[in-house]
């Protein structure tokens, strides 16, 4: 079964920036009620005491005002202090650098890549669509048949005892029993999922190859239906009787 996933991630170049004059504000309080009260009082205070420098908004990280040229940047439709806009993992500053936004959280490129699953085949990180099969992750273009190398993205496949991936056709060619008459694999007919195989005298036959060795008539249908083996030979009833008569006549003459 194939399962596809697409990572919810957007790649950006970190936000265009202006300047900053204020440092980071105090840390958030432990209780949401206290924090709400603090922010409300701060908003009322700011309304009564507008900043003397250019005001750009509140930092989405620390909640303090972003005031003054060269002090802030915009990213993910939000405003940040330059010192607040950092990678969620390593805390490196992201202004002017490429970053990845995952669920409104920013990551530098190396940290983002370290979070990705790697392909079972090539061991490289899977940046976009993930194909899951046999409990593993693959790039779609890496998920191929081990015999013909054909891509199996969206195509029925099967695995052998060693968990190697095969397209259905090559799996049958490789592992299907072979007819003792024509030596070709006994495979499903085109468009069919089931295989019809005849076993007689511990040998495998295609339906069309299961014939009397003497007269060539099919043994799976018609008047001569059924196998009447003799000395390891596959025979119809009439040819079996003829051989027995010949053997009996020869034995009588020899006496």
VOGU-3710 file (C-alpha; in Angstrom, 3 decimals, decimal comma):
1> xxxxxxxxxx> 0,000/0,000/0,000  1,354/3,430/-0,945  0,806/6,426/1,278  1,772/9,962/0,321  2,479/12,900/2,586  3,323/16,482/1,824  5,164/18,469/4,467  3,427/21,708/5,477  6,384/23,968/4,989  7,188/27,202/3,184
11> xxxxxxxxxx> 10,641/28,396/2,287  11,371/32,099/2,676  14,153/34,578/2,592  14,039/36,283/5,902  12,061/39,225/5,934  12,930/42,612/4,800  14,052/44,666/7,694  14,158/48,089/9,167  16,098/49,088/12,241  15,460/48,669/15,909
21> xxxxxxxxxx> 16,052/50,797/18,905  14,533/48,795/21,756  15,922/45,585/23,233  13,860/42,529/24,061  11,201/42,917/26,700  10,707/40,887/29,840  9,844/37,189/29,658  6,248/36,006/29,670  4,716/35,404/33,082  3,740/31,928/34,134
31> xxxxxxxxxx> -0,044/32,587/34,258  -2,048/33,564/31,134  -4,293/35,857/33,220  -1,309/37,819/34,526  0,178/38,068/31,058  -3,106/39,346/29,610  -3,346/41,969/32,319  0,261/43,042/31,698  -0,289/43,388/27,974  -3,538/45,320/28,477
41> xxxxxxxxxx> -1,865/47,791/30,820  1,040/48,142/28,403  -1,315/48,812/25,493  -3,158/51,501/27,469  0,133/53,039/28,508  1,397/53,055/24,926  -1,807/54,718/23,753  -1,316/57,512/26,277  2,437/57,728/25,652  3,043/57,160/21,946
51> xxxxxxxxxx> 6,679/56,375/21,098  8,762/59,241/19,890  10,346/57,084/17,173  8,679/55,290/14,272  6,451/52,470/15,530  6,140/49,236/13,547  3,998/47,070/15,810  4,406/44,464/18,518  6,978/41,694/18,320  5,274/38,340/17,742
61> xxxxxxxxxx> 7,896/36,688/19,937  8,339/38,871/23,038  5,258/41,097/22,800  7,137/44,378/23,189  6,948/47,299/20,798  9,136/47,344/17,729  10,204/50,977/17,553  12,826/52,809/15,558  14,698/52,441/12,308  16,832/49,275/11,987
71> xxxxxxxxxx> 15,303/47,389/14,895  12,811/44,954/13,380  11,823/42,735/10,497  8,703/41,129/9,071  8,292/37,404/8,474  5,330/35,048/8,152  3,031/38,126/8,117  4,249/39,101/11,581  6,563/41,687/13,097  9,679/40,710/15,089
81> xxxxxxxxxx> 12,596/42,361/16,784  15,745/41,451/14,891  17,055/39,701/17,998  13,757/37,846/18,472  13,508/36,421/14,962  15,626/33,307/15,469  15,641/29,602/14,563  13,405/27,557/16,851  16,134/24,916/17,214  19,540/26,600/17,326
91> xxxxxxxxxx> 18,440/30,211/18,075  20,597/31,618/15,267  19,367/34,968/13,925  17,447/34,627/10,667  17,290/38,191/9,369  18,583/38,227/5,790  18,898/34,425/5,666  16,743/31,735/4,034  14,472/29,979/6,490  11,629/27,456/6,557
101> xxxxxxxxxx> 8,285/28,164/8,177  6,597/25,105/9,661  3,312/25,745/11,455  4,259/29,414/11,975  7,645/28,460/13,449  10,876/29,485/11,738  13,856/27,188/11,230  17,208/27,846/9,599  17,945/25,623/6,626  20,376/23,192/8,367
111> xxxxxxxxxx> 18,030/22,665/11,331  15,043/22,164/9,057  16,877/19,571/6,960  17,873/17,706/10,133  14,174/17,249/10,954  13,401/15,569/7,638  13,101/11,853/7,056  15,709/10,333/4,779  15,011/8,144/1,768  15,526/4,416/2,340
121> xxxxxxxxxx> 17,237/4,088/-1,040  19,502/7,143/-1,426  19,695/8,240/2,248  19,120/11,883/1,261  16,514/14,041/3,057  13,040/14,064/1,532  12,273/17,730/0,944  8,849/17,451/-0,676  6,474/14,517/-1,215  7,091/11,413/0,894
131> xxxxxxxxxx> 6,146/8,013/-0,474  5,595/5,422/2,260  5,640/1,724/1,492  6,662/-1,427/3,390  6,897/0,738/6,521  9,655/2,945/5,065  9,997/6,379/3,464  11,113/6,998/-0,123  11,523/9,747/-2,670  8,883/8,909/-5,304
141> xxxxxxxxxx> 11,589/8,675/-7,994  13,647/6,279/-5,814  10,819/3,777/-5,368  11,607/1,471/-8,293  11,577/-2,212/-9,252  14,872/-3,943/-8,389  14,773/-5,829/-11,689  13,718/-3,330/-14,382  14,253/-0,062/-12,403  10,816/1,170/-13,492
151> xxxxxxxxxx> 9,247/3,740/-11,151  6,502/2,209/-9,027  5,037/5,537/-7,888  1,283/4,853/-8,030  1,852/1,408/-9,578  0,972/-1,972/-7,965  4,031/-3,718/-6,570  5,045/-6,658/-4,414  8,055/-7,699/-2,351  10,024/-10,918/-2,147
161> xxxxxxxxxx> 11,128/-12,779/0,980  14,072/-10,372/1,344  11,730/-7,352/1,166  13,063/-6,324/-2,245  10,557/-4,346/-4,284  9,349/-5,747/-7,633  6,807/-4,735/-10,205  4,165/-7,441/-10,567  5,404/-8,595/-13,981  9,028/-9,040/-12,927
171> xxxxxxxxxx> 8,040/-10,722/-9,686  6,139/-13,374/-11,610  8,927/-13,786/-14,139  11,432/-14,264/-11,346  9,493/-16,437/-8,923  6,615/-18,037/-10,835  6,859/-21,802/-11,479  8,002/-22,699/-14,987  6,173/-24,957/-17,373  8,006/-28,268/-17,894
181> xxxxxxxxxx> 7,046/-28,229/-21,596  7,930/-24,698/-22,792  10,090/-23,600/-19,822  8,255/-20,223/-19,648  6,947/-18,863/-16,302  3,332/-19,612/-15,530  1,920/-16,101/-15,046  -1,519/-14,477/-14,963  -2,928/-13,537/-18,347  -2,815/-9,782/-19,162
191> xxxxxxxxxx> -5,433/-7,966/-17,096  -5,903/-10,941/-14,780  -4,758/-11,340/-11,176  -5,018/-15,120/-10,831  -2,839/-17,794/-12,406  -4,142/-21,132/-13,681  -1,544/-23,858/-13,291  -1,801/-27,593/-13,798  0,348/-29,946/-11,720  0,780/-33,539/-12,831
201> xxxxxxxxxx> 3,482/-36,099/-12,066  5,112/-33,449/-9,811  5,519/-31,193/-12,839  3,971/-27,810/-13,678  2,119/-27,081/-16,932  0,439/-24,168/-18,670  -3,142/-25,097/-19,490  -2,289/-24,953/-23,206  0,868/-27,039/-22,709  -0,905/-29,819/-20,827
211> xxxxxxxxxx> -1,274/-32,195/-23,799  -0,902/-35,856/-24,622  2,693/-36,562/-25,617  1,569/-38,856/-28,471  -1,454/-37,221/-30,136  -1,083/-33,660/-28,817  -4,687/-33,340/-27,648  -5,448/-31,100/-24,662  -5,875/-33,067/-21,463  -7,816/-30,355/-19,645
221> xxxxxxxxxx> -10,872/-30,377/-21,926  -12,665/-32,310/-24,656  -13,200/-36,024/-25,100  -9,679/-36,897/-23,980  -9,933/-34,948/-20,744  -7,779/-36,395/-17,976  -4,236/-37,694/-17,762  -3,356/-41,397/-17,996  0,379/-41,515/-17,284  2,545/-44,420/-18,281
231> xxxxxxxxxx> 6,243/-44,767/-17,422  6,411/-41,039/-16,662  4,728/-40,004/-19,927  1,666/-37,777/-19,972  -0,962/-39,475/-22,141  -4,647/-39,335/-22,949  -6,777/-42,405/-22,336  -6,660/-43,638/-25,932  -2,891/-43,223/-26,299  -2,349/-44,873/-22,946
241> xxxxxxxxxx> -4,373/-47,896/-24,127  -2,463/-48,014/-27,423  0,902/-48,017/-25,658  -0,216/-50,765/-23,286  -1,403/-52,854/-26,254  1,911/-52,327/-28,042  3,845/-53,305/-24,941  1,660/-56,393/-24,457  2,068/-57,424/-28,117  5,837/-56,977/-27,929
251> xxxxx> 6,017/-59,034/-24,753  4,006/-61,833/-26,383  6,260/-61,854/-29,455  9,390/-61,919/-27,322  8,118/-65,054/-25,573
//
